Amino acid sequence: MFYNGAMALDRDLHVAVAARWAATTGRRGSAWEMLGATGVRGLRVLVESGALDRLLCTDAGGPAAQVLRANCARYASLGATSLQWDARRAIPDGRFDAVDVDPFGSPLPFLDAAFGSLAPNGLLSVTATDMVVLAGADAPATRRRYLAEPVQGRLGPESGLRILLRTLSDRGEASGRAIHPLVSYVRDHYVRVYVLVAPSTGPAPVGPIDSTSWDGPPLRTQGIAGPMWLGPLFDATFLAGLGVPEGAAQAATLGRLLERFTEEQPADVPFYYEPNTIAKDAGLSAPPATDLLVNALRTMGWPTGRTHARDGGFRTRAGRTEVYRAARSLSAAHPDRGSPMPGSLPGPAERA
């Protein structure tokens, strides 16, 4: 049991997502925070978002359960309760409008209980911190645990995010439901997703990527990667109404992160480019500046935007040939405009 102060920004975003979700449904709902620890995440959502009329926080026992009980008791009048409970099991007769899975490590042991406890058209939020596995540093473990071939290297974290979404899609499909991502992102040592779980209306955008025919950013992986989620990471309408909540612990940083989500959403396709890797592949003397590349591709008519996943990276709906052609033209026209990469998002030390 511990309180992680470095995750304040993530909790700010959870409050924002919950408030936006309540606005779209027009009502308040119930929530289960499966792995409560101190209860700070769930209690912040309860107190600050206006989205909940009932919150259940659980933990397996020991000092955590005692601290959780005391913290929830302070907000009992707002609907907070606690329970000593093994989150690998669903709450008997429990149905919640929102369920949060925020483990230390893999969320896999808790997903059956989460899906089994979620009301129709409910909001499921999931964190995974087992990034050595998801991001492909331990590929055999990725294959065993997530039944997928990871993308290794710098694109590995996004590959892990998409493998997690595919895992959630598979779990939903087993009960005739589909996931619809609202906000999905890579950050520091973890990936995090917020998805609606609704009755399925057709095949999910899930599948493998064959690196030999792939026309997006080079994957540095030979053969087949995945299967993984190939659909959007964001819902454009939901994202458009997402704002910084009053009282956010890191309001300015969250504002910049939301701006970055908004910028990349029109180009919401799998994986991103980086000018330094483009320069290496294309034999350029220096990487072209990100802002010049983004503007050039937009001028050519391709939706393009910088990505939250890595400073200096950008997504685009242009094919690889068009991206590299634009980079070569810029290198010739602006030999003095190599990247320094834009640094609008803070680094790990600044975030702590």
Phi, psi and omega per residue, in radians:
M1 nan 2.228 3.100
F2 -2.731 2.786 3.034
Y3 -1.850 2.135 -3.088
N4 -1.778 1.713 -3.132
G5 -1.128 -0.467 -3.109
A6 -1.195 -0.236 -3.130
M7 -1.655 0.250 -3.126
A8 -1.015 -0.706 3.138
L9 -1.091 -0.716 3.125
D10 -1.099 -0.681 3.107
R11 -1.226 -0.632 3.016
D12 -0.960 -0.800 -3.113
L13 -1.155 -0.639 3.105
H14 -1.084 -0.735 3.084
V15 -1.053 -0.755 -3.137
A16 -1.099 -0.782 -3.131
V17 -1.122 -0.753 -3.138
A18 -1.100 -0.728 3.123
A19 -1.109 -0.734 3.133
R20 -1.160 -0.717 3.114
W21 -1.070 -0.769 3.113
A22 -1.104 -0.654 3.117
A23 -1.131 -0.623 -3.133
T24 -1.301 -0.521 -3.134
T25 -1.548 -0.375 -3.137
G26 1.315 0.310 -3.140
R27 -2.700 2.893 3.020
R28 -1.639 2.720 -3.062
G29 -2.380 -3.022 3.134
S30 -1.865 2.679 -3.102
A31 -2.482 2.611 3.022
W32 -2.101 2.061 2.973
E33 -1.651 1.821 -2.903
M34 -1.213 -0.664 -3.070
L35 -2.098 1.384 -2.860
G36 -1.230 -0.611 -3.010
A37 0.904 -2.089 3.116
T38 -1.348 -0.261 -3.108
G39 1.530 0.086 -2.998
V40 -1.088 -0.677 -3.116
R41 -1.105 -0.991 -3.089
G42 -1.098 -0.692 -3.121
L43 -1.201 -0.628 3.052
R44 -1.095 -0.744 3.123
V45 -1.099 -0.753 3.136
L46 -1.061 -0.830 -3.012
V47 -1.378 -0.646 -2.922
E48 -1.773 -0.420 -2.985
S49 -1.575 -0.444 -3.008
G50 1.240 0.233 -3.044
A51 -1.617 -0.320 -2.948
L52 -2.102 2.520 2.933
D53 -1.971 -0.087 3.117
R54 -2.700 2.328 3.128
L55 -2.344 2.222 2.995
L56 -1.939 2.146 3.052
C57 -1.928 2.285 3.139
T58 -2.172 2.679 2.958
D59 -2.633 2.774 -2.947
A60 -1.291 -0.408 3.126
G61 2.566 -3.001 3.124
G62 1.282 -2.758 -3.115
P63 -1.012 -0.578 -3.122
A64 -1.052 -0.756 -3.116
A65 -1.127 -0.608 3.130
Q66 -1.206 -0.791 3.111
V67 -1.116 -0.747 -3.141
L68 -1.065 -0.749 -3.140
R69 -1.054 -0.787 -3.127
A70 -1.149 -0.727 -3.119
N71 -1.174 -0.736 3.141
C72 -1.185 -0.579 3.132
A73 -1.065 -0.526 3.132
R74 -1.148 -0.396 -3.071
Y75 -2.091 0.440 -3.127
A76 -1.067 -0.593 -3.121
S77 -1.163 -0.336 3.106
L78 -1.642 -0.037 3.100
G79 1.881 0.222 -3.125
A80 -1.512 2.318 3.022
T81 -2.377 2.803 3.109
S82 -2.291 2.782 -3.118
L83 -2.672 2.367 2.999
Q84 -1.378 2.033 -2.947
W85 -2.726 2.495 3.024
D86 -1.458 1.930 -3.022
A87 -1.224 -0.046 3.022
R88 -1.324 -0.119 3.110
R89 -2.046 2.440 3.085
A90 -1.186 2.646 3.052
I91 -1.242 2.191 3.140
P92 -0.983 2.239 3.128
D93 1.051 0.298 -3.131
G94 -1.587 2.297 3.024
R95 -2.357 2.194 -3.038
F96 -2.170 2.508 3.102
D97 -1.262 -0.443 3.122
A98 -2.469 2.423 3.108
V99 -2.304 2.334 3.137
D100 -2.034 2.286 3.092
V101 -2.083 1.862 -3.065
D102 -2.301 1.297 -3.044
P103 -1.552 2.961 2.902
F104 -1.627 1.731 -3.071
G105 2.026 -2.486 -3.064
S106 -1.447 2.466 3.057
P107 -1.459 -0.097 -2.996
L108 -0.923 -0.740 -3.092
P109 -1.115 -0.263 -3.012
F110 -1.884 -0.058 -2.993
L111 -1.254 -0.660 3.129
D112 -1.079 -0.757 3.113
A113 -1.150 -0.657 -3.139
A114 -1.111 -0.897 3.128
F115 -1.114 -0.646 -3.130
G116 -1.217 -0.300 -3.090
S117 -1.851 -0.001 -3.040
L118 -1.582 2.257 3.096
A119 -1.216 2.806 3.102
P120 -0.950 2.421 -3.128
N121 1.031 0.621 -3.107
G122 -1.509 2.907 3.135
L123 -1.756 2.132 3.109
L124 -1.992 2.202 3.067
S125 -2.070 2.338 -3.019
V126 -2.418 2.345 3.004
T127 -1.963 2.527 2.962
A128 -2.273 2.232 3.101
T129 -1.981 0.081 3.114
D130 -1.460 1.069 -2.979
M131 -1.292 -0.404 3.032
V132 -1.002 -0.650 3.132
V133 -1.434 -0.947 -3.034
L134 -1.113 -0.648 -3.082
A135 -1.507 0.053 2.943
G136 1.613 0.068 3.098
A137 -1.167 -0.470 3.043
D138 -2.135 1.339 -3.034
A139 -1.040 -0.703 3.095
P140 -1.019 -0.659 3.111
A141 -1.195 -0.620 3.083
T142 -1.054 -0.773 3.140
R143 -1.110 -0.739 -3.122
R144 -1.214 -0.795 -2.974
R145 -1.435 -0.737 -3.027
Y146 -1.983 0.037 3.077
L147 0.952 0.795 -3.101
A148 -2.585 2.676 3.021
E149 -1.637 2.053 -3.063
P150 -1.399 2.795 2.907
V151 -1.547 2.216 -3.107
Q152 -1.705 2.905 3.137
G153 1.556 -2.690 -2.987
R154 -1.182 -0.422 3.090
L155 -1.523 -0.004 -3.100
G156 -0.993 -0.782 3.137
P157 -1.037 -0.719 3.087
E158 -1.187 -0.623 3.028
S159 -1.004 -0.741 3.104
G160 -1.095 -0.711 3.084
L161 -1.037 -0.767 -3.107
R162 -1.271 -0.547 3.046
I163 -1.187 -0.690 3.071
L164 -1.083 -0.793 3.114
L165 -1.067 -0.692 3.093
R166 -1.123 -0.645 3.085
T167 -1.081 -0.774 3.094
L168 -1.127 -0.689 3.105
S169 -1.057 -0.760 3.128
D170 -1.091 -0.758 3.142
R171 -1.107 -0.710 3.102
G172 -1.149 -0.753 -3.112
E173 -1.041 -0.553 -3.133
A174 -1.081 -0.393 3.115
S175 -2.041 0.392 3.071
G176 1.326 0.391 -3.123
R177 -2.082 2.826 3.135
A178 -2.251 2.680 3.059
I179 -1.723 2.608 3.062
H180 -2.300 1.785 -3.096
P181 -1.123 2.332 3.033
L182 -1.718 -0.856 3.094
V183 -2.545 2.195 -3.139
S184 -2.424 2.312 -3.017
Y185 -2.679 2.823 3.074
V186 -1.896 2.365 3.108
R187 -2.751 2.276 3.064
D188 0.838 -1.998 -3.014
H189 -1.777 0.289 -3.018
Y190 -2.653 2.930 2.926
V191 -2.164 2.676 -3.045
R192 -2.514 2.407 3.137
V193 -2.354 2.551 2.965
Y194 -2.141 2.063 -3.089
V195 -2.303 2.523 2.912
L196 -1.472 2.486 3.120
V197 -2.047 1.940 -3.013
A198 -2.320 2.901 3.085
P199 -0.968 2.442 -3.097
S200 -1.240 2.452 3.100
T201 -2.109 0.092 -3.135
G202 2.863 -3.109 -3.095
P203 -1.090 2.494 3.097
A204 -1.392 2.636 3.087
P205 -1.356 1.220 -3.058
V206 -2.201 2.432 3.089
G207 3.054 -3.132 3.086
P208 -1.511 2.892 2.969
I209 -2.087 2.196 3.084
D210 -1.637 1.927 -3.048
S211 -1.108 -0.349 -3.117
T212 -1.318 -0.375 -3.140
S213 -2.094 0.013 -3.090
W214 -1.200 2.304 -3.078
D215 -1.861 0.156 3.100
G216 -1.642 -2.801 3.132
P217 -0.993 2.397 3.133
P218 -0.982 2.336 -3.012
L219 -1.614 -0.211 -3.098
R220 1.018 0.413 3.103
T221 -2.221 2.254 -3.132
Q222 -1.450 2.419 3.053
G223 1.375 -2.368 -2.991
I224 -1.667 2.351 2.977
A225 -2.026 2.593 -3.132
G226 1.738 -2.753 0.108
P227 -1.177 2.638 -3.103
M228 -2.598 2.984 3.085
W229 -1.260 2.177 -3.137
L230 -1.906 0.008 -3.125
G231 -1.531 -2.989 -3.088
P232 -1.151 2.662 3.007
L233 -1.581 -0.359 -3.042
F234 -2.245 2.634 2.927
D235 -1.724 2.083 -2.998
A236 -1.076 -0.758 -3.113
T237 -1.163 -0.769 3.120
F238 -1.078 -0.777 -3.095
L239 -1.121 -0.626 -3.101
A240 -1.102 -0.464 -3.131
G241 -1.755 0.158 -3.091
L242 -1.530 2.194 -3.108
G243 -2.307 2.967 3.116
V244 -1.313 2.130 -3.113
P245 -1.248 2.639 3.067
E246 -1.101 2.346 3.139
G247 1.483 0.157 3.113
A248 -1.017 2.434 -3.106
A249 -1.194 -0.584 -3.129
Q250 -2.281 1.127 -2.997
A251 -1.049 -0.813 -3.083
A252 -1.133 -0.745 -3.138
T253 -1.169 -0.712 3.097
L254 -1.114 -0.685 3.104
G255 -1.036 -0.748 3.116
R256 -1.155 -0.666 3.124
L257 -1.135 -0.748 3.107
L258 -1.122 -0.654 3.068
E259 -1.073 -0.692 3.132
R260 -1.180 -0.733 3.049
F261 -0.969 -0.805 -3.097
T262 -1.119 -0.680 -3.138
E263 -1.155 -0.691 -3.059
E264 -1.484 -0.250 -3.030
Q265 -1.033 -0.725 3.124
P266 -1.066 -0.387 3.108
A267 -1.899 0.657 -3.013
D268 -1.337 1.336 3.125
V269 -2.212 2.852 -3.087
P270 -1.099 2.236 2.939
F271 1.286 2.862 -2.986
Y272 -2.357 2.817 3.088
Y273 -1.761 2.727 2.969
E274 -2.248 2.368 -3.100
P275 -0.991 -0.617 -3.112
N276 -1.165 -0.664 3.108
T277 -1.280 -0.592 3.056
I278 -1.072 -0.801 -3.127
A279 -1.064 -0.715 3.129
K280 -1.124 -0.810 -3.119
D281 -1.151 -0.664 -3.041
A282 -1.595 -0.029 3.116
G283 1.222 0.558 3.135
L284 -1.457 2.653 -3.113
S285 -1.255 -0.451 3.115
A286 -2.668 2.627 3.111
P287 -1.222 2.368 3.069
P288 -1.178 2.639 -3.136
A289 -1.124 2.450 -3.103
T290 -1.022 -0.767 -3.089
D291 -1.094 -0.639 3.102
L292 -1.168 -0.728 3.127
L293 -1.127 -0.790 3.135
V294 -1.047 -0.821 -3.125
N295 -1.145 -0.680 3.141
A296 -1.101 -0.782 -3.114
L297 -1.201 -0.638 3.067
R298 -1.124 -0.717 3.112
T299 -1.064 -0.587 3.097
M300 -1.312 -0.096 3.089
G301 1.737 0.117 -3.097
W302 -1.688 2.158 3.015
P303 -0.999 2.184 -3.024
T304 -2.586 2.479 3.079
G305 -2.834 2.673 3.083
R306 -1.125 2.596 -3.076
T307 -1.810 2.624 3.043
H308 -1.238 -0.377 -2.933
A309 -1.223 -0.487 3.085
R310 -2.758 2.258 3.092
D311 -1.032 2.324 -3.104
G312 1.596 -0.267 3.108
G313 -1.489 2.778 3.114
F314 -2.572 2.632 3.031
R315 -1.803 2.653 3.081
T316 -2.715 2.638 3.036
R317 -1.531 0.001 3.051
A318 -1.250 2.584 3.034
G319 -1.274 2.927 -3.067
R320 -1.065 -0.663 -3.137
T321 -1.044 -0.780 3.138
E322 -1.150 -0.688 -3.135
V323 -1.101 -0.811 -3.092
Y324 -1.239 -0.573 3.085
R325 -1.128 -0.743 3.109
A326 -1.114 -0.693 -3.138
A327 -1.129 -0.719 3.130
R328 -1.148 -0.706 3.133
S329 -1.126 -0.723 3.132
L330 -1.174 -0.685 3.132
S331 -1.080 -0.668 3.129
A332 -1.280 -0.649 -3.068
A333 -1.447 -0.478 -3.062
H334 -2.317 1.152 -3.102
P335 -1.112 -0.290 -3.133
D336 -1.683 0.046 -3.079
R337 -1.942 0.996 2.994
G338 -1.336 2.897 3.119
S339 -1.307 2.063 1.815
P340 -1.249 2.364 -3.137
M341 -1.352 2.501 3.072
P342 -1.026 2.411 -3.050
G343 -2.098 0.791 -3.051
S344 -1.342 -0.329 3.102
L345 -1.739 2.467 -3.043
P346 -1.297 2.708 3.046
G347 -1.452 3.029 -3.057
P348 -0.988 -0.712 -3.115
A349 -1.142 -0.677 3.126
E350 -1.171 -0.625 -3.107
R351 -1.233 -0.553 -3.073
A352 -1.138 nan nan
